[in-house]
Amino acid sequence: MKVTVLDSCVGCGACAIINPEVFDIKENKAVVNVDKIQNSEDLCIDAAISCPVNAIEIYDY
């Protein structure tokens, strides 16, 4: 699974609350810790669904 955050991110922090292992807020934008994605795919999907501006894209390999 590949997770990316688009430039449209507003830094609301919803993703970091849902999945703090993978998402963090830096300089008013979410960033992804790619090393932690493998064991929390379901929470990554939940974070993407909860994003108010649809700034999280998930690609399945």
CHARMM-style PDB file with segment names, atoms N, HN, CA, C and O in Angstrom:
ATOM      1  N   MET     1       0.841  -1.168   0.000  1.00  0.00      PROA
ATOM      2  CA  MET     1       0.000   0.000   0.000  1.00  0.00      PROA
ATOM      3  C   MET     1       0.891   1.237   0.000  1.00  0.00      PROA
ATOM      4  O   MET     1       1.880   1.304   0.730  1.00  0.00      PROA
ATOM      5  N   LYS     2       0.526   2.214  -0.830  1.00  0.00      PROA
ATOM      6  HN  LYS     2      -0.278   2.159  -1.422  1.00  0.00      PROA
ATOM      7  CA  LYS     2       1.224   3.500  -0.864  1.00  0.00      PROA
ATOM      8  C   LYS     2       0.256   4.579  -0.401  1.00  0.00      PROA
ATOM      9  O   LYS     2      -0.883   4.642  -0.864  1.00  0.00      PROA
ATOM     10  N   VAL     3       0.710   5.422   0.507  1.00  0.00      PROA
ATOM     11  HN  VAL     3       1.635   5.372   0.883  1.00  0.00      PROA
ATOM     12  CA  VAL     3      -0.119   6.497   1.044  1.00  0.00      PROA
ATOM     13  C   VAL     3       0.596   7.819   0.775  1.00  0.00      PROA
ATOM     14  O   VAL     3       1.771   7.984   1.103  1.00  0.00      PROA
ATOM     15  N   THR     4      -0.133   8.751   0.175  1.00  0.00      PROA
ATOM     16  HN  THR     4      -1.087   8.617  -0.092  1.00  0.00      PROA
ATOM     17  CA  THR     4       0.428  10.082  -0.076  1.00  0.00      PROA
ATOM     18  C   THR     4      -0.550  11.150   0.395  1.00  0.00      PROA
ATOM     19  O   THR     4      -1.760  10.929   0.456  1.00  0.00      PROA
ATOM     20  N   VAL     5       0.000  12.308   0.724  1.00  0.00      PROA
ATOM     21  HN  VAL     5       0.982  12.488   0.674  1.00  0.00      PROA
ATOM     22  CA  VAL     5      -0.806  13.459   1.125  1.00  0.00      PROA
ATOM     23  C   VAL     5      -0.648  14.526   0.046  1.00  0.00      PROA
ATOM     24  O   VAL     5       0.469  14.902  -0.310  1.00  0.00      PROA
ATOM     25  N   LEU     6      -1.761  15.001  -0.464  1.00  0.00      PROA
ATOM     26  HN  LEU     6      -2.668  14.696  -0.175  1.00  0.00      PROA
ATOM     27  CA  LEU     6      -1.762  16.007  -1.518  1.00  0.00      PROA
ATOM     28  C   LEU     6      -1.526  17.403  -0.952  1.00  0.00      PROA
ATOM     29  O   LEU     6      -1.668  17.630   0.250  1.00  0.00      PROA
ATOM     30  N   ASP     7      -1.164  18.333  -1.831  1.00  0.00      PROA
ATOM     31  HN  ASP     7      -1.048  18.149  -2.807  1.00  0.00      PROA
ATOM     32  CA  ASP     7      -0.935  19.716  -1.420  1.00  0.00      PROA
ATOM     33  C   ASP     7      -2.201  20.394  -0.902  1.00  0.00      PROA
ATOM     34  O   ASP     7      -2.129  21.440  -0.258  1.00  0.00      PROA
ATOM     35  N   SER     8      -3.347  19.804  -1.181  1.00  0.00      PROA
ATOM     36  HN  SER     8      -3.405  18.954  -1.704  1.00  0.00      PROA
ATOM     37  CA  SER     8      -4.609  20.387  -0.710  1.00  0.00      PROA
ATOM     38  C   SER     8      -4.848  20.166   0.781  1.00  0.00      PROA
ATOM     39  O   SER     8      -5.840  20.649   1.327  1.00  0.00      PROA
ATOM     40  N   CYS     9      -3.949  19.443   1.441  1.00  0.00      PROA
ATOM     41  HN  CYS     9      -3.143  19.051   0.997  1.00  0.00      PROA
ATOM     42  CA  CYS     9      -4.059  19.200   2.884  1.00  0.00      PROA
ATOM     43  C   CYS     9      -4.104  20.536   3.624  1.00  0.00      PROA
ATOM     44  O   CYS     9      -3.314  21.439   3.349  1.00  0.00      PROA
ATOM     45  N   VAL    10      -5.047  20.645   4.575  1.00  0.00      PROA
ATOM     46  HN  VAL    10      -5.688  19.911   4.799  1.00  0.00      PROA
ATOM     47  CA  VAL    10      -5.185  21.865   5.375  1.00  0.00      PROA
ATOM     48  C   VAL    10      -4.605  21.703   6.782  1.00  0.00      PROA
ATOM     49  O   VAL    10      -4.665  22.633   7.586  1.00  0.00      PROA
ATOM     50  N   GLY    11      -4.049  20.538   7.081  1.00  0.00      PROA
ATOM     51  HN  GLY    11      -4.001  19.782   6.428  1.00  0.00      PROA
ATOM     52  CA  GLY    11      -3.411  20.321   8.370  1.00  0.00      PROA
ATOM     53  C   GLY    11      -4.359  20.241   9.547  1.00  0.00      PROA
ATOM     54  O   GLY    11      -4.001  20.626  10.660  1.00  0.00      PROA
ATOM     55  N   CYS    12      -5.567  19.746   9.316  1.00  0.00      PROA
ATOM     56  HN  CYS    12      -5.858  19.434   8.412  1.00  0.00      PROA
ATOM     57  CA  CYS    12      -6.564  19.693  10.393  1.00  0.00      PROA
ATOM     58  C   CYS    12      -6.194  18.703  11.494  1.00  0.00      PROA
ATOM     59  O   CYS    12      -6.619  18.861  12.638  1.00  0.00      PROA
ATOM     60  N   GLY    13      -5.406  17.685  11.156  1.00  0.00      PROA
ATOM     61  HN  GLY    13      -5.061  17.556  10.226  1.00  0.00      PROA
ATOM     62  CA  GLY    13      -4.958  16.715  12.153  1.00  0.00      PROA
ATOM     63  C   GLY    13      -5.836  15.498  12.333  1.00  0.00      PROA
ATOM     64  O   GLY    13      -5.527  14.642  13.162  1.00  0.00      PROA
ATOM     65  N   ALA    14      -6.917  15.392  11.588  1.00  0.00      PROA
ATOM     66  HN  ALA    14      -7.168  16.087  10.915  1.00  0.00      PROA
ATOM     67  CA  ALA    14      -7.805  14.235  11.734  1.00  0.00      PROA
ATOM     68  C   ALA    14      -7.059  12.927  11.480  1.00  0.00      PROA
ATOM     69  O   ALA    14      -7.248  11.952  12.208  1.00  0.00      PROA
ATOM     70  N   CYS    15      -6.224  12.904  10.461  1.00  0.00      PROA
ATOM     71  HN  CYS    15      -6.071  13.696   9.870  1.00  0.00      PROA
ATOM     72  CA  CYS    15      -5.488  11.680  10.131  1.00  0.00      PROA
ATOM     73  C   CYS    15      -4.528  11.297  11.262  1.00  0.00      PROA
ATOM     74  O   CYS    15      -4.388  10.117  11.585  1.00  0.00      PROA
ATOM     75  N   ALA    16      -3.875  12.285  11.857  1.00  0.00      PROA
ATOM     76  HN  ALA    16      -3.989  13.243  11.594  1.00  0.00      PROA
ATOM     77  CA  ALA    16      -2.933  12.023  12.943  1.00  0.00      PROA
ATOM     78  C   ALA    16      -3.639  11.532  14.203  1.00  0.00      PROA
ATOM     79  O   ALA    16      -3.060  10.781  14.988  1.00  0.00      PROA
ATOM     80  N   ILE    17      -4.876  11.950  14.393  1.00  0.00      PROA
ATOM     81  HN  ILE    17      -5.346  12.560  13.755  1.00  0.00      PROA
ATOM     82  CA  ILE    17      -5.650  11.458  15.536  1.00  0.00      PROA
ATOM     83  C   ILE    17      -6.064  10.008  15.293  1.00  0.00      PROA
ATOM     84  O   ILE    17      -5.993   9.180  16.202  1.00  0.00      PROA
ATOM     85  N   ILE    18      -6.489   9.704  14.086  1.00  0.00      PROA
ATOM     86  HN  ILE    18      -6.546  10.377  13.348  1.00  0.00      PROA
ATOM     87  CA  ILE    18      -6.941   8.350  13.753  1.00  0.00      PROA
ATOM     88  C   ILE    18      -5.772   7.376  13.678  1.00  0.00      PROA
ATOM     89  O   ILE    18      -5.885   6.239  14.138  1.00  0.00      PROA
ATOM     90  N   ASN    19      -4.645   7.810  13.101  1.00  0.00      PROA
ATOM     91  HN  ASN    19      -4.553   8.733  12.728  1.00  0.00      PROA
ATOM     92  CA  ASN    19      -3.509   6.913  12.901  1.00  0.00      PROA
ATOM     93  C   ASN    19      -2.191   7.650  13.184  1.00  0.00      PROA
ATOM     94  O   ASN    19      -1.471   8.019  12.257  1.00  0.00      PROA
ATOM     95  N   PRO    20      -1.883   7.860  14.463  1.00  0.00      PROA
ATOM     96  CA  PRO    20      -0.680   8.612  14.815  1.00  0.00      PROA
ATOM     97  C   PRO    20       0.630   7.895  14.484  1.00  0.00      PROA
ATOM     98  O   PRO    20       1.686   8.527  14.440  1.00  0.00      PROA
ATOM     99  N   GLU    21       0.572   6.600  14.255  1.00  0.00      PROA
ATOM    100  HN  GLU    21      -0.285   6.087  14.291  1.00  0.00      PROA
ATOM    101  CA  GLU    21       1.769   5.852  13.868  1.00  0.00      PROA
ATOM    102  C   GLU    21       2.241   6.264  12.474  1.00  0.00      PROA
ATOM    103  O   GLU    21       3.444   6.312  12.215  1.00  0.00      PROA
ATOM    104  N   VAL    22       1.312   6.558  11.588  1.00  0.00      PROA
ATOM    105  HN  VAL    22       0.335   6.519  11.798  1.00  0.00      PROA
ATOM    106  CA  VAL    22       1.638   6.846  10.192  1.00  0.00      PROA
ATOM    107  C   VAL    22       1.613   8.339   9.885  1.00  0.00      PROA
ATOM    108  O   VAL    22       2.462   8.826   9.137  1.00  0.00      PROA
ATOM    109  N   PHE    23       0.662   9.070  10.446  1.00  0.00      PROA
ATOM    110  HN  PHE    23      -0.028   8.675  11.053  1.00  0.00      PROA
ATOM    111  CA  PHE    23       0.489  10.480  10.093  1.00  0.00      PROA
ATOM    112  C   PHE    23       0.957  11.403  11.208  1.00  0.00      PROA
ATOM    113  O   PHE    23       0.772  11.129  12.393  1.00  0.00      PROA
ATOM    114  N   ASP    24       1.568  12.505  10.789  1.00  0.00      PROA
ATOM    115  HN  ASP    24       1.719  12.728   9.825  1.00  0.00      PROA
ATOM    116  CA  ASP    24       1.987  13.552  11.712  1.00  0.00      PROA
ATOM    117  C   ASP    24       1.748  14.888  11.007  1.00  0.00      PROA
ATOM    118  O   ASP    24       1.693  14.936   9.778  1.00  0.00      PROA
ATOM    119  N   ILE    25       1.607  15.953  11.759  1.00  0.00      PROA
ATOM    120  HN  ILE    25       1.652  15.914  12.758  1.00  0.00      PROA
ATOM    121  CA  ILE    25       1.400  17.276  11.186  1.00  0.00      PROA
ATOM    122  C   ILE    25       2.702  18.067  11.338  1.00  0.00      PROA
ATOM    123  O   ILE    25       3.193  18.277  12.447  1.00  0.00      PROA
ATOM    124  N   LYS    26       3.239  18.494  10.212  1.00  0.00      PROA
ATOM    125  HN  LYS    26       2.840  18.324   9.311  1.00  0.00      PROA
ATOM    126  CA  LYS    26       4.467  19.304  10.183  1.00  0.00      PROA
ATOM    127  C   LYS    26       4.213  20.512   9.296  1.00  0.00      PROA
ATOM    128  O   LYS    26       3.802  20.377   8.143  1.00  0.00      PROA
ATOM    129  N   GLU    27       4.459  21.675   9.839  1.00  0.00      PROA
ATOM    130  HN  GLU    27       4.793  21.784  10.776  1.00  0.00      PROA
ATOM    131  CA  GLU    27       4.285  22.926   9.092  1.00  0.00      PROA
ATOM    132  C   GLU    27       2.910  23.010   8.437  1.00  0.00      PROA
ATOM    133  O   GLU    27       2.791  23.350   7.260  1.00  0.00      PROA
ATOM    134  N   ASN    28       1.874  22.695   9.214  1.00  0.00      PROA
ATOM    135  HN  ASN    28       1.970  22.419  10.170  1.00  0.00      PROA
ATOM    136  CA  ASN    28       0.474  22.794   8.785  1.00  0.00      PROA
ATOM    137  C   ASN    28       0.103  21.867   7.637  1.00  0.00      PROA
ATOM    138  O   ASN    28      -0.793  22.177   6.852  1.00  0.00      PROA
ATOM    139  N   LYS    29       0.787  20.732   7.535  1.00  0.00      PROA
ATOM    140  HN  LYS    29       1.515  20.480   8.173  1.00  0.00      PROA
ATOM    141  CA  LYS    29       0.454  19.735   6.523  1.00  0.00      PROA
ATOM    142  C   LYS    29       0.759  18.347   7.085  1.00  0.00      PROA
ATOM    143  O   LYS    29       1.722  18.160   7.828  1.00  0.00      PROA
ATOM    144  N   ALA    30      -0.066  17.393   6.719  1.00  0.00      PROA
ATOM    145  HN  ALA    30      -0.848  17.544   6.115  1.00  0.00      PROA
ATOM    146  CA  ALA    30       0.177  16.021   7.159  1.00  0.00      PROA
ATOM    147  C   ALA    30       1.356  15.437   6.395  1.00  0.00      PROA
ATOM    148  O   ALA    30       1.542  15.698   5.206  1.00  0.00      PROA
ATOM    149  N   VAL    31       2.142  14.646   7.103  1.00  0.00      PROA
ATOM    150  HN  VAL    31       1.991  14.435   8.068  1.00  0.00      PROA
ATOM    151  CA  VAL    31       3.232  13.892   6.490  1.00  0.00      PROA
ATOM    152  C   VAL    31       3.047  12.425   6.845  1.00  0.00      PROA
ATOM    153  O   VAL    31       2.423  12.089   7.851  1.00  0.00      PROA
ATOM    154  N   VAL    32       3.599  11.556   6.000  1.00  0.00      PROA
ATOM    155  HN  VAL    32       4.106  11.829   5.183  1.00  0.00      PROA
ATOM    156  CA  VAL    32       3.413  10.116   6.144  1.00  0.00      PROA
ATOM    157  C   VAL    32       4.723   9.460   6.561  1.00  0.00      PROA
ATOM    158  O   VAL    32       5.769   9.711   5.964  1.00  0.00      PROA
ATOM    159  N   ASN    33       4.659   8.623   7.583  1.00  0.00      PROA
ATOM    160  HN  ASN    33       3.808   8.419   8.068  1.00  0.00      PROA
ATOM    161  CA  ASN    33       5.789   7.789   7.974  1.00  0.00      PROA
ATOM    162  C   ASN    33       5.630   6.461   7.231  1.00  0.00      PROA
ATOM    163  O   ASN    33       4.922   5.566   7.693  1.00  0.00      PROA
ATOM    164  N   VAL    34       6.283   6.343   6.094  1.00  0.00      PROA
ATOM    165  HN  VAL    34       6.858   7.071   5.719  1.00  0.00      PROA
ATOM    166  CA  VAL    34       6.075   5.183   5.218  1.00  0.00      PROA
ATOM    167  C   VAL    34       6.513   3.870   5.852  1.00  0.00      PROA
ATOM    168  O   VAL    34       6.031   2.808   5.458  1.00  0.00      PROA
ATOM    169  N   ASP    35       7.411   3.922   6.818  1.00  0.00      PROA
ATOM    170  HN  ASP    35       7.802   4.785   7.138  1.00  0.00      PROA
ATOM    171  CA  ASP    35       7.879   2.699   7.478  1.00  0.00      PROA
ATOM    172  C   ASP    35       6.825   2.053   8.363  1.00  0.00      PROA
ATOM    173  O   ASP    35       6.960   0.886   8.731  1.00  0.00      PROA
ATOM    174  N   LYS    36       5.783   2.789   8.709  1.00  0.00      PROA
ATOM    175  HN  LYS    36       5.674   3.737   8.410  1.00  0.00      PROA
ATOM    176  CA  LYS    36       4.756   2.280   9.619  1.00  0.00      PROA
ATOM    177  C   LYS    36       3.461   1.867   8.918  1.00  0.00      PROA
ATOM    178  O   LYS    36       2.538   1.383   9.572  1.00  0.00      PROA
ATOM    179  N   ILE    37       3.380   2.049   7.610  1.00  0.00      PROA
ATOM    180  HN  ILE    37       4.130   2.443   7.078  1.00  0.00      PROA
ATOM    181  CA  ILE    37       2.138   1.773   6.884  1.00  0.00      PROA
ATOM    182  C   ILE    37       1.765   0.298   6.924  1.00  0.00      PROA
ATOM    183  O   ILE    37       0.594  -0.040   7.097  1.00  0.00      PROA
ATOM    184  N   GLN    38       2.730  -0.567   6.770  1.00  0.00      PROA
ATOM    185  HN  GLN    38       3.682  -0.293   6.630  1.00  0.00      PROA
ATOM    186  CA  GLN    38       2.463  -1.993   6.584  1.00  0.00      PROA
ATOM    187  C   GLN    38       1.555  -2.609   7.646  1.00  0.00      PROA
ATOM    188  O   GLN    38       0.726  -3.458   7.319  1.00  0.00      PROA
ATOM    189  N   ASN    39       1.689  -2.213   8.878  1.00  0.00      PROA
ATOM    190  HN  ASN    39       2.363  -1.524   9.144  1.00  0.00      PROA
ATOM    191  CA  ASN    39       0.900  -2.838   9.932  1.00  0.00      PROA
ATOM    192  C   ASN    39      -0.352  -2.056  10.319  1.00  0.00      PROA
ATOM    193  O   ASN    39      -1.022  -2.390  11.297  1.00  0.00      PROA
ATOM    194  N   SER    40      -0.667  -1.009   9.545  1.00  0.00      PROA
ATOM    195  HN  SER    40      -0.123  -0.738   8.751  1.00  0.00      PROA
ATOM    196  CA  SER    40      -1.850  -0.230   9.910  1.00  0.00      PROA
ATOM    197  C   SER    40      -2.640   0.228   8.679  1.00  0.00      PROA
ATOM    198  O   SER    40      -3.104   1.366   8.609  1.00  0.00      PROA
ATOM    199  N   GLU    41      -2.780  -0.673   7.728  1.00  0.00      PROA
ATOM    200  HN  GLU    41      -2.403  -1.597   7.785  1.00  0.00      PROA
ATOM    201  CA  GLU    41      -3.495  -0.336   6.500  1.00  0.00      PROA
ATOM    202  C   GLU    41      -4.933   0.096   6.759  1.00  0.00      PROA
ATOM    203  O   GLU    41      -5.404   1.064   6.162  1.00  0.00      PROA
ATOM    204  N   ASP    42      -5.627  -0.602   7.634  1.00  0.00      PROA
ATOM    205  HN  ASP    42      -5.244  -1.387   8.120  1.00  0.00      PROA
ATOM    206  CA  ASP    42      -7.028  -0.268   7.916  1.00  0.00      PROA
ATOM    207  C   ASP    42      -7.161   1.144   8.482  1.00  0.00      PROA
ATOM    208  O   ASP    42      -8.084   1.873   8.119  1.00  0.00      PROA
ATOM    209  N   LEU    43      -6.248   1.531   9.364  1.00  0.00      PROA
ATOM    210  HN  LEU    43      -5.498   0.939   9.658  1.00  0.00      PROA
ATOM    211  CA  LEU    43      -6.303   2.879   9.930  1.00  0.00      PROA
ATOM    212  C   LEU    43      -5.932   3.931   8.894  1.00  0.00      PROA
ATOM    213  O   LEU    43      -6.432   5.054   8.957  1.00  0.00      PROA
ATOM    214  N   CYS    44      -5.070   3.593   7.944  1.00  0.00      PROA
ATOM    215  HN  CYS    44      -4.665   2.681   7.892  1.00  0.00      PROA
ATOM    216  CA  CYS    44      -4.762   4.520   6.848  1.00  0.00      PROA
ATOM    217  C   CYS    44      -6.005   4.775   6.013  1.00  0.00      PROA
ATOM    218  O   CYS    44      -6.270   5.910   5.616  1.00  0.00      PROA
ATOM    219  N   ILE    45      -6.762   3.730   5.750  1.00  0.00      PROA
ATOM    220  HN  ILE    45      -6.547   2.808   6.073  1.00  0.00      PROA
ATOM    221  CA  ILE    45      -8.008   3.871   4.988  1.00  0.00      PROA
ATOM    222  C   ILE    45      -9.004   4.714   5.777  1.00  0.00      PROA
ATOM    223  O   ILE    45      -9.660   5.589   5.211  1.00  0.00      PROA
ATOM    224  N   ASP    46      -9.120   4.459   7.074  1.00  0.00      PROA
ATOM    225  HN  ASP    46      -8.587   3.748   7.533  1.00  0.00      PROA
ATOM    226  CA  ASP    46     -10.022   5.255   7.920  1.00  0.00      PROA
ATOM    227  C   ASP    46      -9.627   6.730   7.901  1.00  0.00      PROA
ATOM    228  O   ASP    46     -10.490   7.606   7.839  1.00  0.00      PROA
ATOM    229  N   ALA    47      -8.330   7.002   7.953  1.00  0.00      PROA
ATOM    230  HN  ALA    47      -7.629   6.290   8.002  1.00  0.00      PROA
ATOM    231  CA  ALA    47      -7.856   8.385   7.920  1.00  0.00      PROA
ATOM    232  C   ALA    47      -8.201   9.046   6.594  1.00  0.00      PROA
ATOM    233  O   ALA    47      -8.619  10.203   6.568  1.00  0.00      PROA
ATOM    234  N   ALA    48      -8.029   8.323   5.498  1.00  0.00      PROA
ATOM    235  HN  ALA    48      -7.689   7.383   5.520  1.00  0.00      PROA
ATOM    236  CA  ALA    48      -8.345   8.870   4.177  1.00  0.00      PROA
ATOM    237  C   ALA    48      -9.833   9.174   4.055  1.00  0.00      PROA
ATOM    238  O   ALA    48     -10.217  10.208   3.507  1.00  0.00      PROA
ATOM    239  N   ILE    49     -10.657   8.288   4.556  1.00  0.00      PROA
ATOM    240  HN  ILE    49     -10.345   7.449   5.001  1.00  0.00      PROA
ATOM    241  CA  ILE    49     -12.108   8.489   4.503  1.00  0.00      PROA
ATOM    242  C   ILE    49     -12.512   9.697   5.350  1.00  0.00      PROA
ATOM    243  O   ILE    49     -13.437  10.427   4.991  1.00  0.00      PROA
ATOM    244  N   SER    50     -11.828   9.907   6.459  1.00  0.00      PROA
ATOM    245  HN  SER    50     -11.077   9.314   6.751  1.00  0.00      PROA
ATOM    246  CA  SER    50     -12.168  10.985   7.383  1.00  0.00      PROA
ATOM    247  C   SER    50     -11.605  12.343   6.987  1.00  0.00      PROA
ATOM    248  O   SER    50     -12.005  13.360   7.554  1.00  0.00      PROA
ATOM    249  N   CYS    51     -10.695  12.382   6.035  1.00  0.00      PROA
ATOM    250  HN  CYS    51     -10.371  11.556   5.575  1.00  0.00      PROA
ATOM    251  CA  CYS    51     -10.080  13.650   5.633  1.00  0.00      PROA
ATOM    252  C   CYS    51     -11.142  14.584   5.045  1.00  0.00      PROA
ATOM    253  O   CYS    51     -11.807  14.226   4.073  1.00  0.00      PROA
ATOM    254  N   PRO    52     -11.308  15.773   5.623  1.00  0.00      PROA
ATOM    255  CA  PRO    52     -12.376  16.670   5.157  1.00  0.00      PROA
ATOM    256  C   PRO    52     -12.136  17.268   3.773  1.00  0.00      PROA
ATOM    257  O   PRO    52     -13.070  17.768   3.146  1.00  0.00      PROA
ATOM    258  N   VAL    53     -10.890  17.221   3.290  1.00  0.00      PROA
ATOM    259  HN  VAL    53     -10.131  16.815   3.800  1.00  0.00      PROA
ATOM    260  CA  VAL    53     -10.594  17.786   1.965  1.00  0.00      PROA
ATOM    261  C   VAL    53     -10.087  16.721   0.989  1.00  0.00      PROA
ATOM    262  O   VAL    53      -9.563  17.048  -0.076  1.00  0.00      PROA
ATOM    263  N   ASN    54     -10.246  15.459   1.354  1.00  0.00      PROA
ATOM    264  HN  ASN    54     -10.672  15.193   2.219  1.00  0.00      PROA
ATOM    265  CA  ASN    54      -9.826  14.329   0.505  1.00  0.00      PROA
ATOM    266  C   ASN    54      -8.388  14.466   0.028  1.00  0.00      PROA
ATOM    267  O   ASN    54      -8.094  14.267  -1.151  1.00  0.00      PROA
ATOM    268  N   ALA    55      -7.495  14.808   0.950  1.00  0.00      PROA
ATOM    269  HN  ALA    55      -7.734  14.969   1.907  1.00  0.00      PROA
ATOM    270  CA  ALA    55      -6.093  15.049   0.613  1.00  0.00      PROA
ATOM    271  C   ALA    55      -5.218  13.810   0.762  1.00  0.00      PROA
ATOM    272  O   ALA    55      -4.017  13.875   0.496  1.00  0.00      PROA
ATOM    273  N   ILE    56      -5.789  12.683   1.179  1.00  0.00      PROA
ATOM    274  HN  ILE    56      -6.764  12.630   1.395  1.00  0.00      PROA
ATOM    275  CA  ILE    56      -5.011  11.464   1.356  1.00  0.00      PROA
ATOM    276  C   ILE    56      -5.364  10.489   0.241  1.00  0.00      PROA
ATOM    277  O   ILE    56      -6.522  10.112   0.058  1.00  0.00      PROA
ATOM    278  N   GLU    57      -4.329  10.089  -0.502  1.00  0.00      PROA
ATOM    279  HN  GLU    57      -3.389  10.395  -0.354  1.00  0.00      PROA
ATOM    280  CA  GLU    57      -4.540   9.112  -1.572  1.00  0.00      PROA
ATOM    281  C   GLU    57      -3.871   7.807  -1.172  1.00  0.00      PROA
ATOM    282  O   GLU    57      -2.761   7.788  -0.640  1.00  0.00      PROA
ATOM    283  N   ILE    58      -4.582   6.715  -1.444  1.00  0.00      PROA
ATOM    284  HN  ILE    58      -5.484   6.730  -1.876  1.00  0.00      PROA
ATOM    285  CA  ILE    58      -4.072   5.388  -1.126  1.00  0.00      PROA
ATOM    286  C   ILE    58      -4.078   4.546  -2.401  1.00  0.00      PROA
ATOM    287  O   ILE    58      -5.071   4.472  -3.125  1.00  0.00      PROA
ATOM    288  N   TYR    59      -2.947   3.926  -2.641  1.00  0.00      PROA
ATOM    289  HN  TYR    59      -2.140   3.986  -2.054  1.00  0.00      PROA
ATOM    290  CA  TYR    59      -2.806   3.042  -3.797  1.00  0.00      PROA
ATOM    291  C   TYR    59      -2.446   1.658  -3.311  1.00  0.00      PROA
ATOM    292  O   TYR    59      -1.554   1.489  -2.480  1.00  0.00      PROA
ATOM    293  N   ASP    60      -3.141   0.678  -3.830  1.00  0.00      PROA
ATOM    294  HN  ASP    60      -3.866   0.816  -4.505  1.00  0.00      PROA
ATOM    295  CA  ASP    60      -2.851  -0.720  -3.525  1.00  0.00      PROA
ATOM    296  C   ASP    60      -1.862  -1.240  -4.558  1.00  0.00      PROA
ATOM    297  O   ASP    60      -1.959  -0.909  -5.740  1.00  0.00      PROA
ATOM    298  N   TYR    61      -0.933  -2.035  -4.125  1.00  0.00      PROA
ATOM    299  HN  TYR    61      -0.854  -2.305  -3.165  1.00  0.00      PROA
ATOM    300  CA  TYR    61       0.021  -2.612  -5.068  1.00  0.00      PROA
ATOM    301  C   TYR    61      -0.539  -3.838  -5.719  1.00  0.00      PROA
ATOM    302  OT1 TYR    61       0.129  -4.458  -6.546  1.00  0.00      PROA
TER     303      TYR     61
END
